[in-house]
Amino acid sequence: MIDAHTHIGRVKSWSRRLRGTVETGLRDLLEYVEGEKLEKVVLLPVARSYPDIGEDIVKTDSVLEAYSLHPDKIIPFCAFNPEDGGLREKIREAVRSGCRGFGEHKVEIRINAEQNINLFRICGEYGLPVLIHIDSRFNPDFEGFKDVVSRVEETFFIVHGPGWWAQISSEQTGEVYPNGRISEPGEAVRILKEYRNVYADISAFSGLNAISRDREFGRRFLSEMSGKLIYGTDFPCINPEGSQFGPDRSHISLLESYNLEEEVLNKITRENILKILKHD
């Protein structure tokens, strides 16, 4: 398996049982890789820290340093603020240093703002898939993402976050993590079906909740969309019950509980991310 969504650094615990922050380093990440017998992990930086939410994820330089030490275990991505100067030069240098993708892209401008559109096009020129977090604060406006994928067809996108996964159902309740049965697929499902360059990762609580809230729908969704879904955990994030995504195996255990065909499971946990990185 390849975990396509991991970080190192400091994150706030949103658990009802664990207060404070959790800090992990490269050694902790490698222990996770070894403990779960993962083939590789995608290591994601962010462009800036957000002290107000207790988040201090490492930046691109630290990801590339980790990659230089363990190139057999780490697939490095880069992340820069699209509002800063020298974006093309920064991305070009990151690619030369080994970066295979861009993200996690978390910025406080609308997802289809021209700065983002420019960034996404540059990434397409360098063959970098873009992993985007969508919620009410970061890259807000799910409707704007439809504009993005229509205007930037040359770039591959991997989407996750509450703002994306709430759209798995056509019924919108306004909740960040909606519960209950899914009677009709939502816009996220339609986009995955219609746009060849859009994938989604199942990381964090948002992805876990989306594919578990209605098990009948969840199994069908995983099977039918297996070619467009990517396994990730958001390590080292802490789930609402106080355990850590990744080492607690919540995402892979859920996938296994559905008794999916081996071909389906292989696509989600390994083949799809490799396909995107090679642009096959």
LINCORLIN-V725055 format. One record per residue. RES is the residue in three letters. SS is DSSP state (~ for helix, > for strand, _ for the rest). PSI is psi as a letter, one per 40 degrees, with the letter a starting at -180 (999 if undefined). Layout:
{{RES;SS;PSI} {RES;SS;PSI}}
This chain:
{{MET;_;i} {ILE;>;h} {ASP;>;h} {ALA;>;e} {HIS;>;g} {THR;>;i} {HIS;_;i} {ILE;_;i} {GLY;>;a} {ARG;>;h} {VAL;>;i} {LYS;>;i} {SER;_;h} {TRP;_;e} {SER;_;i} {ARG;_;e} {ARG;_;e} {LEU;_;h} {ARG;_;i} {GLY;_;a} {THR;>;i} {VAL;>;h} {GLU;>;h} {THR;>;i} {GLY;_;a} {LEU;~;d} {ARG;~;d} {ASP;~;d} {LEU;~;d} {LEU;~;d} {GLU;~;d} {TYR;~;d} {VAL;~;d} {GLU;~;d} {GLY;~;d} {GLU;_;e} {LYS;_;f} {LEU;_;i} {GLU;_;d} {LYS;>;i} {VAL;>;i} {VAL;>;h} {LEU;>;h} {LEU;_;h} {PRO;_;i} {VAL;_;i} {ALA;_;d} {ARG;_;i} {SER;_;i} {TYR;>;g} {PRO;~;d} {ASP;~;d} {ILE;~;e} {GLY;_;f} {GLU;>;h} {ASP;>;g} {ILE;>;i} {VAL;_;i} {LYS;_;a} {THR;~;d} {ASP;~;d} {SER;~;d} {VAL;~;d} {LEU;~;d} {GLU;~;d} {ALA;~;d} {TYR;~;d} {SER;~;d} {LEU;~;d} {HIS;_;g} {PRO;_;e} {ASP;_;e} {LYS;_;e} {ILE;>;h} {ILE;>;h} {PRO;>;h} {PHE;>;i} {CYS;>;i} {ALA;_;h} {PHE;_;i} {ASN;_;h} {PRO;_;e} {GLU;_;e} {ASP;_;i} {GLY;_;i} {GLY;_;f} {LEU;~;d} {ARG;~;d} {GLU;~;d} {LYS;~;d} {ILE;~;d} {ARG;~;d} {GLU;~;d} {ALA;~;d} {VAL;~;d} {ARG;~;d} {SER;_;e} {GLY;_;e} {CYS;_;h} {ARG;_;e} {GLY;>;i} {PHE;>;h} {GLY;>;i} {GLU;>;h} {HIS;>;h} {LYS;_;h} {VAL;_;i} {GLU;_;f} {ILE;_;i} {ARG;_;i} {ILE;_;d} {ASN;_;f} {ALA;_;i} {GLU;~;d} {GLN;~;d} {ASN;~;d} {ILE;~;d} {ASN;~;d} {LEU;~;d} {PHE;~;d} {ARG;~;d} {ILE;~;d} {CYS;~;d} {GLY;~;d} {GLU;~;d} {TYR;_;e} {GLY;_;f} {LEU;_;h} {PRO;>;i} {VAL;>;h} {LEU;>;h} {ILE;>;h} {HIS;>;h} {ILE;_;h} {ASP;_;a} {SER;_;e} {ARG;_;d} {PHE;_;h} {ASN;_;f} {PRO;_;i} {ASP;_;g} {PHE;~;d} {GLU;~;d} {GLY;~;d} {PHE;~;d} {LYS;~;d} {ASP;~;d} {VAL;~;d} {VAL;~;d} {SER;~;d} {ARG;~;d} {VAL;_;g} {GLU;_;e} {GLU;_;e} {THR;_;h} {PHE;_;h} {PHE;>;h} {ILE;>;h} {VAL;>;i} {HIS;>;i} {GLY;_;i} {PRO;~;d} {GLY;~;d} {TRP;~;d} {TRP;~;d} {ALA;~;d} {GLN;~;e} {ILE;~;d} {SER;>;i} {SER;_;d} {GLU;_;h} {GLN;_;h} {THR;_;e} {GLY;_;e} {GLU;_;i} {VAL;_;d} {TYR;_;g} {PRO;_;i} {ASN;_;i} {GLY;_;i} {ARG;_;i} {ILE;_;h} {SER;_;d} {GLU;_;h} {PRO;>;i} {GLY;_;a} {GLU;~;d} {ALA;~;d} {VAL;~;d} {ARG;~;d} {ILE;~;d} {LEU;~;d} {LYS;~;d} {GLU;~;d} {TYR;_;h} {ARG;_;d} {ASN;_;e} {VAL;>;h} {TYR;>;i} {ALA;>;h} {ASP;>;i} {ILE;_;f} {SER;_;i} {ALA;~;a} {PHE;~;d} {SER;~;d} {GLY;~;d} {LEU;~;d} {ASN;~;d} {ALA;~;d} {ILE;~;e} {SER;~;e} {ARG;_;d} {ASP;_;g} {ARG;~;d} {GLU;~;d} {PHE;~;d} {GLY;~;d} {ARG;~;d} {ARG;~;d} {PHE;~;d} {LEU;~;d} {SER;~;d} {GLU;~;d} {MET;_;f} {SER;~;d} {GLY;~;e} {LYS;~;e} {LEU;>;i} {ILE;>;h} {TYR;_;h} {GLY;_;i} {THR;_;d} {ASP;_;f} {PHE;>;h} {PRO;_;f} {CYS;_;i} {ILE;>;h} {ASN;_;i} {PRO;_;d} {GLU;_;e} {GLY;_;e} {SER;_;i} {GLN;>;h} {PHE;_;h} {GLY;_;c} {PRO;_;d} {ASP;_;e} {ARG;_;f} {SER;~;d} {HIS;~;d} {ILE;~;d} {SER;~;d} {LEU;~;d} {LEU;~;d} {GLU;~;d} {SER;~;e} {TYR;_;e} {ASN;_;f} {LEU;_;i} {GLU;_;i} {GLU;~;d} {GLU;~;d} {VAL;~;d} {LEU;~;d} {ASN;~;d} {LYS;~;d} {ILE;~;d} {THR;~;e} {ARG;~;d} {GLU;~;d} {ASN;~;d} {ILE;~;d} {LEU;~;d} {LYS;~;d} {ILE;~;d} {LEU;~;d} {LYS;~;e} {HIS;_;f} {ASP;_;999}}
